[in-house]
Amino acid sequence: MNHFVFEVGLAIALIAAAGLLSAKLRISVIPFYILIGMAVGPHAIEWWHFDFRFISSAPLIEFMGRIGVLFLLFYLGLEFSVGRLIQSGRSIALGGTVYIAINLTLGLLFAFAMGLPLKEILIVAGITTISSSAIAAKVIVDLKRTANPETEMILGIIMFEDVFLAIYISIVSGLVLSGSATLGGVLLSAGIALVFMLLVLAVGRKCVPLLNRLLSIRSNELFLLVIFAGLFLVAGFSETIHVAEAIGALLVGLVLAETTHAKRIEHLILPFRDFFGAIFFFGFGLSIDPMSLGGAVWMSLGAAALTLAGNLAAGWWAGRIAGLSPKSSVTIGLTIMARGEFSIILANLAKAGGLLALVQPFAALYVLILAVLGPLLSKESKRIYAGLEKLFGLFGRRGGRERATAPD
């Protein structure tokens, strides 16, 4: 037991060291967490009590990482609100459709051009289509962009992607694992996901006066217990009906953002978000074996380049549909460019279905490239927009709504 606790302590020490290095270099901390996780793991060494393989503690680190995703999305929901989401409902639906259509089409064409079989084409297209909600949430919070006008569209696309994911995984898993997929099953999964989201938002908003009374608790300890109970129950239940648990956490945050206790919740939840969020990115890196990536280098680089182009086009189009400025529209594409947890899920599905072994290293390297590149490019969104405007002259400075925003 003592060795187990020491191993977890070693993981936290490595995460802290990566964070200190990131702060020193003034670079986004996410790539450092991921890279330090990749540097250790099952392929690493064991020296005396310092076991850098993290074999015995891996399940706990993975679980703590899952909690980190919940806190990241929950906090992002608190910074937003149901009211702002409803006001942008139509533009979010159109923007989400555009984003999915562009990225899915490019993914299908890329996989087809690589000469892959049909099932592998569908898996690779899914891997390159769905963005990482955890990384997007971390980027928005770290760069203090929760009040920015494009954040509405980013959150909306994240939720829209989850409905799409419910449909897509139903189809692909049916084809890959059983060789068939029924239309009724697909429609049922998608319908349940959509109804659940709308129901939580609608009921939650109606219950705001009740929540205000229930949360009038003086003790911070009891207050946090009640908040955590609601968060984990809703997130856990959402997973049982095939809605990502992270989306369940986001919904809880959106509802509680309407209450008079939102600021108190934000203040108390902040240390949990930062601690468990850091462990998520470390655990994500821990799951990637750098020794297995060599055979998929060119395919991963090509897919990453295509995703960058597709995300810029999709983000610009989605933002313009919502009436946002060109700069905000470019920021949308850069903020949700990173791929992560959902791409790994699809890669694991390919492994379970006995598909080509190339899919796993491709997914790992592709995700790593974008998980590192995404936050870095998002931080430099102003310069990238200025460069695109100068290079192509495609963007005008007028025609988009722009509110007062937090500093980029």
C-alpha positions as a Python dict, from the first residue, in 0.01 Angstrom:
ca = {
    (1, 'M'): (0, 0, 0),
    (2, 'N'): (286, 239, 88),
    (3, 'H'): (450, 165, -248),
    (4, 'F'): (120, 232, -424),
    (5, 'V'): (81, 569, -252),
    (6, 'F'): (444, 655, -336),
    (7, 'E'): (378, 572, -702),
    (8, 'V'): (81, 809, -714),
    (9, 'G'): (295, 1072, -542),
    (10, 'L'): (563, 1023, -807),
    (11, 'A'): (305, 1080, -1082),
    (12, 'I'): (188, 1402, -917),
    (13, 'A'): (550, 1518, -878),
    (14, 'L'): (611, 1465, -1250),
    (15, 'I'): (294, 1656, -1335),
    (16, 'A'): (403, 1942, -1107),
    (17, 'A'): (748, 1950, -1270),
    (18, 'A'): (589, 1968, -1616),
    (19, 'G'): (365, 2251, -1498),
    (20, 'L'): (660, 2447, -1356),
    (21, 'L'): (852, 2407, -1683),
    (22, 'S'): (548, 2524, -1879),
    (23, 'A'): (512, 2833, -1658),
    (24, 'K'): (882, 2910, -1697),
    (25, 'L'): (857, 2891, -2078),
    (26, 'R'): (515, 3065, -2087),
    (27, 'I'): (369, 2792, -2308),
    (28, 'S'): (34, 2610, -2273),
    (29, 'V'): (64, 2347, -2003),
    (30, 'I'): (-141, 2079, -2184),
    (31, 'P'): (139, 1956, -2417),
    (32, 'F'): (377, 1929, -2121),
    (33, 'Y'): (135, 1713, -1922),
    (34, 'I'): (83, 1485, -2221),
    (35, 'L'): (453, 1458, -2309),
    (36, 'I'): (563, 1381, -1951),
    (37, 'G'): (299, 1105, -1947),
    (38, 'M'): (437, 964, -2271),
    (39, 'A'): (793, 971, -2134),
    (40, 'V'): (696, 724, -1861),
    (41, 'G'): (452, 433, -1859),
    (42, 'P'): (488, 56, -1921),
    (43, 'H'): (787, 111, -2154),
    (44, 'A'): (982, 312, -1891),
    (45, 'I'): (1223, 193, -1621),
    (46, 'E'): (1195, 87, -1258),
    (47, 'W'): (1471, 207, -1027),
    (48, 'W'): (1460, 125, -655),
    (49, 'H'): (1125, 267, -526),
    (50, 'F'): (1090, 485, -834),
    (51, 'D'): (868, 281, -1065),
    (52, 'F'): (814, 496, -1373),
    (53, 'R'): (601, 228, -1536),
    (54, 'F'): (296, 316, -1321),
    (55, 'I'): (149, -30, -1370),
    (56, 'S'): (-18, -76, -1030),
    (57, 'S'): (-145, 283, -1012),
    (58, 'A'): (-265, 304, -1376),
    (59, 'P'): (-634, 224, -1298),
    (60, 'L'): (-646, 492, -1028),
    (61, 'I'): (-476, 749, -1253),
    (62, 'E'): (-723, 668, -1530),
    (63, 'F'): (-1018, 708, -1292),
    (64, 'M'): (-886, 1037, -1155),
    (65, 'G'): (-843, 1151, -1515),
    (66, 'R'): (-1208, 1077, -1586),
    (67, 'I'): (-1299, 1290, -1286),
    (68, 'G'): (-1077, 1563, -1432),
    (69, 'V'): (-1279, 1569, -1754),
    (70, 'L'): (-1600, 1602, -1553),
    (71, 'F'): (-1465, 1900, -1358),
    (72, 'L'): (-1329, 2068, -1672),
    (73, 'L'): (-1665, 2051, -1850),
    (74, 'F'): (-1862, 2128, -1533),
    (75, 'Y'): (-1660, 2444, -1474),
    (76, 'L'): (-1698, 2549, -1837),
    (77, 'G'): (-2075, 2513, -1801),
    (78, 'L'): (-2065, 2734, -1489),
    (79, 'E'): (-1890, 3006, -1688),
    (80, 'F'): (-2165, 2986, -1948),
    (81, 'S'): (-2543, 2957, -1895),
    (82, 'V'): (-2852, 2786, -2034),
    (83, 'G'): (-2995, 3123, -2136),
    (84, 'R'): (-2699, 3210, -2360),
    (85, 'L'): (-2713, 2864, -2515),
    (86, 'I'): (-3086, 2888, -2596),
    (87, 'Q'): (-3044, 3231, -2755),
    (88, 'S'): (-2794, 3085, -3001),
    (89, 'G'): (-2986, 2761, -3066),
    (90, 'R'): (-3045, 2800, -3441),
    (91, 'S'): (-2695, 2922, -3525),
    (92, 'I'): (-2544, 2645, -3310),
    (93, 'A'): (-2743, 2378, -3497),
    (94, 'L'): (-2634, 2519, -3834),
    (95, 'G'): (-2275, 2572, -3721),
    (96, 'G'): (-2252, 2224, -3570),
    (97, 'T'): (-2385, 2069, -3889),
    (98, 'V'): (-2130, 2260, -4098),
    (99, 'Y'): (-1844, 2162, -3866),
    (100, 'I'): (-1934, 1792, -3870),
    (101, 'A'): (-2003, 1786, -4245),
    (102, 'I'): (-1670, 1941, -4341),
    (103, 'N'): (-1453, 1735, -4107),
    (104, 'L'): (-1635, 1406, -4171),
    (105, 'T'): (-1616, 1453, -4548),
    (106, 'L'): (-1243, 1529, -4533),
    (107, 'G'): (-1187, 1229, -4305),
    (108, 'L'): (-1372, 992, -4539),
    (109, 'L'): (-1184, 1121, -4845),
    (110, 'F'): (-848, 1099, -4668),
    (111, 'A'): (-903, 741, -4550),
    (112, 'F'): (-1027, 640, -4895),
    (113, 'A'): (-720, 798, -5058),
    (114, 'M'): (-500, 596, -4820),
    (115, 'G'): (-650, 279, -4969),
    (116, 'L'): (-809, 155, -4646),
    (117, 'P'): (-1101, -96, -4637),
    (118, 'L'): (-1454, 30, -4565),
    (119, 'K'): (-1461, -37, -4190),
    (120, 'E'): (-1123, 126, -4139),
    (121, 'I'): (-1238, 424, -4348),
    (122, 'L'): (-1534, 477, -4113),
    (123, 'I'): (-1314, 448, -3804),
    (124, 'V'): (-1048, 688, -3933),
    (125, 'A'): (-1314, 939, -4042),
    (126, 'G'): (-1463, 931, -3693),
    (127, 'I'): (-1120, 975, -3534),
    (128, 'T'): (-1055, 1287, -3743),
    (129, 'T'): (-1402, 1438, -3696),
    (130, 'I'): (-1470, 1454, -3320),
    (131, 'S'): (-1283, 1717, -3119),
    (132, 'S'): (-1167, 1682, -2758),
    (133, 'S'): (-1413, 1851, -2523),
    (134, 'A'): (-1163, 1826, -2235),
    (135, 'I'): (-884, 2005, -2420),
    (136, 'A'): (-1122, 2268, -2561),
    (137, 'A'): (-1253, 2338, -2210),
    (138, 'K'): (-901, 2368, -2070),
    (139, 'V'): (-794, 2605, -2349),
    (140, 'I'): (-1097, 2833, -2303),
    (141, 'V'): (-1048, 2858, -1927),
    (142, 'D'): (-668, 2896, -1937),
    (143, 'L'): (-685, 3172, -2198),
    (144, 'K'): (-970, 3346, -2009),
    (145, 'R'): (-1203, 3334, -2308),
    (146, 'T'): (-1521, 3221, -2132),
    (147, 'A'): (-1680, 3563, -2196),
    (148, 'N'): (-1572, 3579, -2560),
    (149, 'P'): (-1851, 3578, -2823),
    (150, 'E'): (-1723, 3264, -2998),
    (151, 'T'): (-1748, 3056, -2679),
    (152, 'E'): (-2123, 3010, -2733),
    (153, 'M'): (-2060, 2846, -3068),
    (154, 'I'): (-1772, 2635, -2935),
    (155, 'L'): (-1987, 2496, -2653),
    (156, 'G'): (-2274, 2438, -2893),
    (157, 'I'): (-2053, 2246, -3137),
    (158, 'I'): (-1920, 2032, -2849),
    (159, 'M'): (-2276, 1934, -2756),
    (160, 'F'): (-2376, 1890, -3120),
    (161, 'E'): (-2078, 1656, -3166),
    (162, 'D'): (-2203, 1438, -2882),
    (163, 'V'): (-2537, 1382, -3053),
    (164, 'F'): (-2352, 1301, -3375),
    (165, 'L'): (-2119, 1069, -3183),
    (166, 'A'): (-2416, 873, -3047),
    (167, 'I'): (-2536, 815, -3404),
    (168, 'Y'): (-2193, 746, -3550),
    (169, 'I'): (-2074, 501, -3285),
    (170, 'S'): (-2407, 316, -3311),
    (171, 'I'): (-2352, 270, -3686),
    (172, 'V'): (-1980, 194, -3677),
    (173, 'S'): (-1988, -39, -3376),
    (174, 'G'): (-2271, -231, -3540),
    (175, 'L'): (-2067, -273, -3858),
    (176, 'V'): (-1732, -341, -3688),
    (177, 'L'): (-1839, -565, -3401),
    (178, 'S'): (-2142, -747, -3539),
    (179, 'G'): (-2133, -675, -3912),
    (180, 'S'): (-2470, -501, -3908),
    (181, 'A'): (-2638, -186, -3780),
    (182, 'T'): (-3015, -142, -3763),
    (183, 'L'): (-3172, 192, -3852),
    (184, 'G'): (-3405, 164, -3554),
    (185, 'G'): (-3118, 120, -3309),
    (186, 'V'): (-2929, 416, -3453),
    (187, 'L'): (-3231, 647, -3440),
    (188, 'L'): (-3314, 532, -3087),
    (189, 'S'): (-2962, 607, -2959),
    (190, 'A'): (-2958, 951, -3120),
    (191, 'G'): (-3309, 1032, -2998),
    (192, 'I'): (-3231, 933, -2640),
    (193, 'A'): (-2916, 1148, -2637),
    (194, 'L'): (-3095, 1454, -2776),
    (195, 'V'): (-3403, 1419, -2551),
    (196, 'F'): (-3183, 1374, -2242),
    (197, 'M'): (-2987, 1694, -2312),
    (198, 'L'): (-3298, 1901, -2381),
    (199, 'L'): (-3477, 1756, -2078),
    (200, 'V'): (-3193, 1836, -1837),
    (201, 'L'): (-3167, 2193, -1969),
    (202, 'A'): (-3543, 2255, -1965),
    (203, 'V'): (-3614, 2098, -1624),
    (204, 'G'): (-3299, 2249, -1476),
    (205, 'R'): (-3396, 2599, -1581),
    (206, 'K'): (-3746, 2560, -1439),
    (207, 'C'): (-3599, 2438, -1110),
    (208, 'V'): (-3361, 2733, -1058),
    (209, 'P'): (-3571, 2886, -772),
    (210, 'L'): (-3580, 2546, -599),
    (211, 'L'): (-3206, 2499, -648),
    (212, 'N'): (-3142, 2843, -500),
    (213, 'R'): (-3321, 2737, -181),
    (214, 'L'): (-3167, 2389, -165),
    (215, 'L'): (-2814, 2524, -204),
    (216, 'S'): (-2847, 2783, 72),
    (217, 'I'): (-2604, 2584, 288),
    (218, 'R'): (-2357, 2763, 515),
    (219, 'S'): (-2109, 2479, 553),
    (220, 'N'): (-1869, 2459, 256),
    (221, 'E'): (-1821, 2089, 328),
    (222, 'L'): (-2191, 2006, 298),
    (223, 'F'): (-2230, 2247, 8),
    (224, 'L'): (-1957, 2068, -191),
    (225, 'L'): (-2101, 1725, -105),
    (226, 'V'): (-2438, 1827, -247),
    (227, 'I'): (-2276, 1974, -563),
    (228, 'F'): (-2056, 1668, -614),
    (229, 'A'): (-2352, 1435, -564),
    (230, 'G'): (-2552, 1611, -836),
    (231, 'L'): (-2253, 1627, -1071),
    (232, 'F'): (-2157, 1261, -1045),
    (233, 'L'): (-2514, 1130, -1048),
    (234, 'V'): (-2613, 1318, -1364),
    (235, 'A'): (-2281, 1249, -1539),
    (236, 'G'): (-2292, 880, -1442),
    (237, 'F'): (-2654, 842, -1549),
    (238, 'S'): (-2584, 1008, -1884),
    (239, 'E'): (-2320, 744, -1954),
    (240, 'T'): (-2573, 466, -1894),
    (241, 'I'): (-2788, 600, -2180),
    (242, 'H'): (-2487, 641, -2414),
    (243, 'V'): (-2441, 1015, -2369),
    (244, 'A'): (-2081, 1105, -2284),
    (245, 'E'): (-2041, 1159, -1910),
    (246, 'A'): (-1851, 1480, -1985),
    (247, 'I'): (-2161, 1621, -2158),
    (248, 'G'): (-2364, 1530, -1849),
    (249, 'A'): (-2119, 1734, -1640),
    (250, 'L'): (-2145, 2025, -1884),
    (251, 'L'): (-2525, 2019, -1857),
    (252, 'V'): (-2508, 2032, -1475),
    (253, 'G'): (-2275, 2331, -1497),
    (254, 'L'): (-2506, 2509, -1743),
    (255, 'V'): (-2801, 2464, -1510),
    (256, 'L'): (-2618, 2572, -1192),
    (257, 'A'): (-2482, 2878, -1375),
    (258, 'E'): (-2837, 3017, -1360),
    (259, 'T'): (-2847, 3002, -979),
    (260, 'T'): (-2737, 3268, -731),
    (261, 'H'): (-2470, 3027, -603),
    (262, 'A'): (-2272, 3004, -929),
    (263, 'K'): (-1980, 3220, -813),
    (264, 'R'): (-1945, 3025, -487),
    (265, 'I'): (-1944, 2696, -678),
    (266, 'E'): (-1679, 2826, -919),
    (267, 'H'): (-1456, 2936, -630),
    (268, 'L'): (-1478, 2604, -447),
    (269, 'I'): (-1450, 2383, -755),
    (270, 'L'): (-1143, 2554, -903),
    (271, 'P'): (-874, 2351, -716),
    (272, 'F'): (-1048, 2023, -809),
    (273, 'R'): (-1067, 2127, -1174),
    (274, 'D'): (-698, 2209, -1190),
    (275, 'F'): (-573, 1906, -997),
    (276, 'F'): (-781, 1635, -1162),
    (277, 'G'): (-760, 1805, -1503),
    (278, 'A'): (-380, 1786, -1491),
    (279, 'I'): (-401, 1417, -1406),
    (280, 'F'): (-630, 1358, -1706),
    (281, 'F'): (-375, 1493, -1954),
    (282, 'F'): (-91, 1304, -1782),
    (283, 'G'): (-295, 982, -1795),
    (284, 'F'): (-373, 1047, -2160),
    (285, 'G'): (-1, 1064, -2237),
    (286, 'L'): (56, 755, -2023),
    (287, 'S'): (-172, 558, -2256),
    (288, 'I'): (45, 636, -2563),
    (289, 'D'): (343, 410, -2632),
    (290, 'P'): (595, 619, -2832),
    (291, 'M'): (765, 299, -2954),
    (292, 'S'): (456, 201, -3156),
    (293, 'L'): (414, 527, -3348),
    (294, 'G'): (679, 494, -3619),
    (295, 'G'): (473, 318, -3886),
    (296, 'A'): (199, 580, -3886),
    (297, 'V'): (406, 899, -3901),
    (298, 'W'): (324, 1017, -4254),
    (299, 'M'): (-40, 916, -4235),
    (300, 'S'): (-79, 1102, -3902),
    (301, 'L'): (97, 1414, -4030),
    (302, 'G'): (-121, 1420, -4342),
    (303, 'A'): (-439, 1380, -4139),
    (304, 'A'): (-331, 1651, -3892),
    (305, 'A'): (-262, 1897, -4178),
    (306, 'L'): (-600, 1820, -4332),
    (307, 'T'): (-773, 1867, -3994),
    (308, 'L'): (-607, 2205, -3949),
    (309, 'A'): (-734, 2322, -4288),
    (310, 'G'): (-1079, 2171, -4232),
    (311, 'N'): (-1115, 2322, -3886),
    (312, 'L'): (-1020, 2668, -4006),
    (313, 'A'): (-1278, 2645, -4286),
    (314, 'A'): (-1548, 2493, -4063),
    (315, 'G'): (-1485, 2737, -3778),
    (316, 'W'): (-1490, 3036, -4011),
    (317, 'W'): (-1814, 2922, -4175),
    (318, 'A'): (-1984, 2835, -3844),
    (319, 'G'): (-1882, 3169, -3696),
    (320, 'R'): (-2010, 3365, -3992),
    (321, 'I'): (-2344, 3181, -3971),
    (322, 'A'): (-2367, 3302, -3610),
    (323, 'G'): (-2281, 3659, -3716),
    (324, 'L'): (-1941, 3656, -3544),
    (325, 'S'): (-1643, 3857, -3662),
    (326, 'P'): (-1385, 3687, -3887),
    (327, 'K'): (-1131, 3684, -3601),
    (328, 'S'): (-1374, 3508, -3365),
    (329, 'S'): (-1467, 3265, -3642),
    (330, 'V'): (-1102, 3166, -3693),
    (331, 'T'): (-1067, 3123, -3314),
    (332, 'I'): (-1352, 2870, -3316),
    (333, 'G'): (-1169, 2639, -3553),
    (334, 'L'): (-839, 2664, -3363),
    (335, 'T'): (-996, 2612, -3018),
    (336, 'I'): (-1169, 2285, -3107),
    (337, 'M'): (-897, 2154, -3336),
    (338, 'A'): (-748, 1917, -3076),
    (339, 'R'): (-860, 1554, -3088),
    (340, 'G'): (-854, 1335, -2780),
    (341, 'E'): (-1067, 1100, -2575),
    (342, 'F'): (-1333, 1026, -2838),
    (343, 'S'): (-1071, 946, -3103),
    (344, 'I'): (-907, 697, -2868),
    (345, 'I'): (-1246, 535, -2803),
    (346, 'L'): (-1292, 478, -3177),
    (347, 'A'): (-938, 339, -3208),
    (348, 'N'): (-1014, 91, -2928),
    (349, 'L'): (-1332, -7, -3113),
    (350, 'A'): (-1119, -89, -3419),
    (351, 'K'): (-891, -303, -3203),
    (352, 'A'): (-1188, -490, -3053),
    (353, 'G'): (-1320, -554, -3405),
    (354, 'G'): (-987, -695, -3526),
    (355, 'L'): (-930, -424, -3787),
    (356, 'L'): (-591, -325, -3930),
    (357, 'A'): (-325, -281, -3660),
    (358, 'L'): (-225, 51, -3823),
    (359, 'V'): (-532, 223, -3678),
    (360, 'Q'): (-406, 228, -3316),
    (361, 'P'): (-64, 393, -3374),
    (362, 'F'): (-223, 630, -3628),
    (363, 'A'): (-485, 740, -3375),
    (364, 'A'): (-228, 781, -3097),
    (365, 'L'): (14, 992, -3302),
    (366, 'Y'): (-259, 1194, -3472),
    (367, 'V'): (-419, 1273, -3137),
    (368, 'L'): (-82, 1359, -2985),
    (369, 'I'): (4, 1601, -3269),
    (370, 'L'): (-326, 1787, -3242),
    (371, 'A'): (-339, 1774, -2860),
    (372, 'V'): (-3, 1952, -2858),
    (373, 'L'): (-61, 2178, -3160),
    (374, 'G'): (-422, 2277, -3082),
    (375, 'P'): (-362, 2471, -2758),
    (376, 'L'): (-50, 2637, -2899),
    (377, 'L'): (-229, 2760, -3213),
    (378, 'S'): (-535, 2866, -3015),
    (379, 'K'): (-318, 3085, -2795),
    (380, 'E'): (-182, 3255, -3108),
    (381, 'S'): (-523, 3292, -3276),
    (382, 'K'): (-483, 3670, -3317),
    (383, 'R'): (-156, 3635, -3504),
    (384, 'I'): (-285, 3347, -3714),
    (385, 'Y'): (-591, 3549, -3813),
    (386, 'A'): (-373, 3847, -3901),
    (387, 'G'): (-147, 3623, -4110),
    (388, 'L'): (-440, 3466, -4296),
    (389, 'E'): (-591, 3807, -4363),
    (390, 'K'): (-261, 3937, -4497),
    (391, 'L'): (-192, 3624, -4702),
    (392, 'F'): (-531, 3568, -4861),
    (393, 'G'): (-720, 3892, -4805),
    (394, 'L'): (-1033, 3682, -4757),
    (395, 'F'): (-1153, 3837, -4433),
    (396, 'G'): (-1307, 4176, -4393),
    (397, 'R'): (-1288, 4369, -4070),
    (398, 'R'): (-1661, 4438, -4069),
    (399, 'G'): (-1977, 4236, -4070),
    (400, 'G'): (-1947, 4043, -3745),
    (401, 'R'): (-2082, 4112, -3400),
    (402, 'E'): (-1815, 4157, -3137),
    (403, 'R'): (-1885, 4210, -2769),
    (404, 'A'): (-1644, 4326, -2505),
    (405, 'T'): (-1435, 4023, -2424),
    (406, 'A'): (-1186, 3903, -2172),
    (407, 'P'): (-825, 3941, -2286),
    (408, 'D'): (-694, 3678, -2525),
}
